[in-house]
């Protein structure tokens, strides 16, 4: 009898894995996920700025925030599938109308995050690198996000 339980569990897991991709993701779920990732980027950015400005004494945390910014900015390109263009979103249609320009803006932000991480790890001009990252984020928001 006990040999059936693992087999049933294995077959059940296989069925879930086989049929799970058939279900399309709800556009609102995609938008919620996108917003969560963007809030994470904002949170790490705000924490890094507080450290860089000397508002908090957690210099040892700065490399972790910089690494997280590199990781999360690399996610941005995947956060804007066509099916997430409609719904409760601040994303402008320009994202999908001008995909090359939007991709270039994302690449600029990714490069700025990487430059910030390099400055943090190698003792470069962390303040300038943080400003450059902030400007890349602001530029993208000005061009591709509705005003609040």
C-alpha positions in Angstrom: 0.0 0.0 0.0 2.8 2.5 0.8 4.3 2.1 -2.7 1.1 3.6 -4.2 1.3 6.9 -2.2 4.6 8.0 -3.7 3.4 6.9 -7.2 0.2 8.8 -6.8 2.0 11.9 -5.6 4.5 11.7 -8.5 1.7 11.3 -11.0 -0.2 14.2 -9.5 2.8 16.4 -9.7 3.5 15.5 -13.3 -0.1 16.3 -14.2 0.1 19.7 -12.6 3.3 20.5 -14.4 1.9 19.3 -17.7 -1.3 21.3 -17.5 -0.1 24.4 -15.6 1.3 26.2 -18.7 -2.0 25.8 -20.5 -3.6 28.4 -18.1 -2.9 32.0 -19.2 -1.8 34.4 -16.6 -4.4 37.0 -15.6 -3.3 40.5 -16.9 -4.1 42.0 -13.5 -1.7 39.4 -11.9 1.0 40.4 -14.3 0.5 44.1 -13.5 0.5 43.4 -9.7 3.7 41.4 -10.1 5.3 44.2 -12.2 4.3 46.7 -9.5 5.8 44.6 -6.8 9.1 44.3 -8.6 9.2 48.0 -9.3 8.4 48.7 -5.6 11.4 46.5 -4.7 13.6 48.5 -7.0 12.3 51.7 -5.4 12.9 50.3 -1.9 16.5 49.2 -2.6 17.1 52.6 -4.3 15.7 54.6 -1.3 17.7 52.5 1.1 20.9 52.9 -0.9 20.4 56.7 -1.1 19.9 56.9 2.6 23.3 55.1 3.1 25.1 57.1 0.4 23.8 60.4 2.0 24.9 59.3 5.4 21.4 59.4 6.8 21.8 55.9 8.3 24.9 54.1 9.4 24.6 50.8 7.5 27.4 51.1 5.0 27.8 47.3 5.2 24.4 46.9 3.6 25.2 49.0 0.5 26.7 46.2 -1.5 23.6 44.1 -0.9 21.3 46.9 -2.1 23.5 47.5 -5.1 23.4 43.8 -6.0 19.7 43.6 -5.6 19.3 46.6 -7.9 21.3 44.8 -10.6 19.2 41.7 -10.2 15.9 43.5 -10.2 16.6 45.9 -13.0 17.5 42.8 -15.2 13.9 41.7 -14.6 12.3 44.8 -16.1 12.2 43.7 -19.7 10.2 40.7 -18.8 7.6 42.7 -16.8 5.8 44.2 -19.8 4.3 41.4 -21.9 1.6 42.6 -24.4 -1.2 41.1 -22.4 -0.4 43.5 -19.5 -1.0 46.7 -21.6 -4.6 46.9 -20.5 -5.9 47.1 -16.9 -5.2 49.1 -13.8 -1.7 50.2 -14.8 0.3 53.4 -15.1 2.3 52.0 -18.0 1.8 54.0 -21.1 1.0 52.5 -24.5 4.3 53.9 -25.8 6.0 50.9 -24.2 4.4 48.5 -26.7 4.3 51.1 -29.5 8.0 51.9 -29.3 9.6 48.6 -28.2 13.1 49.4 -29.4 13.2 52.8 -27.5 11.7 51.1 -24.4 14.3 48.3 -24.6 17.1 51.0 -24.9 15.7 52.8 -21.8 15.7 49.5 -19.9 19.3 48.7 -21.0 20.4 52.2 -19.8 18.9 51.4 -16.4 20.5 48.0 -16.3 23.9 49.6 -17.1 23.5 52.3 -14.5 22.7 49.7 -11.9 25.8 47.7 -12.9 27.9 50.9 -12.7 26.6 51.6 -9.3 27.5 48.1 -8.1 31.0 48.5 -9.6 31.4 51.8 -7.8 30.3 50.3 -4.5 32.5 47.2 -4.8 35.6 49.0 -6.2 35.5 52.3 -4.3 34.4 54.5 -7.2 32.3 57.6 -7.1 29.2 56.0 -5.5 27.3 59.3 -5.3 27.6 60.0 -9.0 26.8 56.4 -9.8 23.7 56.5 -7.6 22.6 59.8 -9.3 23.0 58.3 -12.7 20.9 55.3 -11.7 18.2 57.6 -10.4 18.2 59.7 -13.5 17.9 56.6 -15.7 14.9 55.5 -13.6 13.4 59.0 -13.7 13.8 59.2 -17.5 12.0 55.9 -18.1 9.2 56.9 -15.8 8.8 60.3 -17.5 8.6 58.7 -20.9 6.7 55.4 -20.2 4.6 55.9 -17.0 1.5 58.0 -16.6 1.8 61.0 -14.3 0.3 60.5 -10.9 
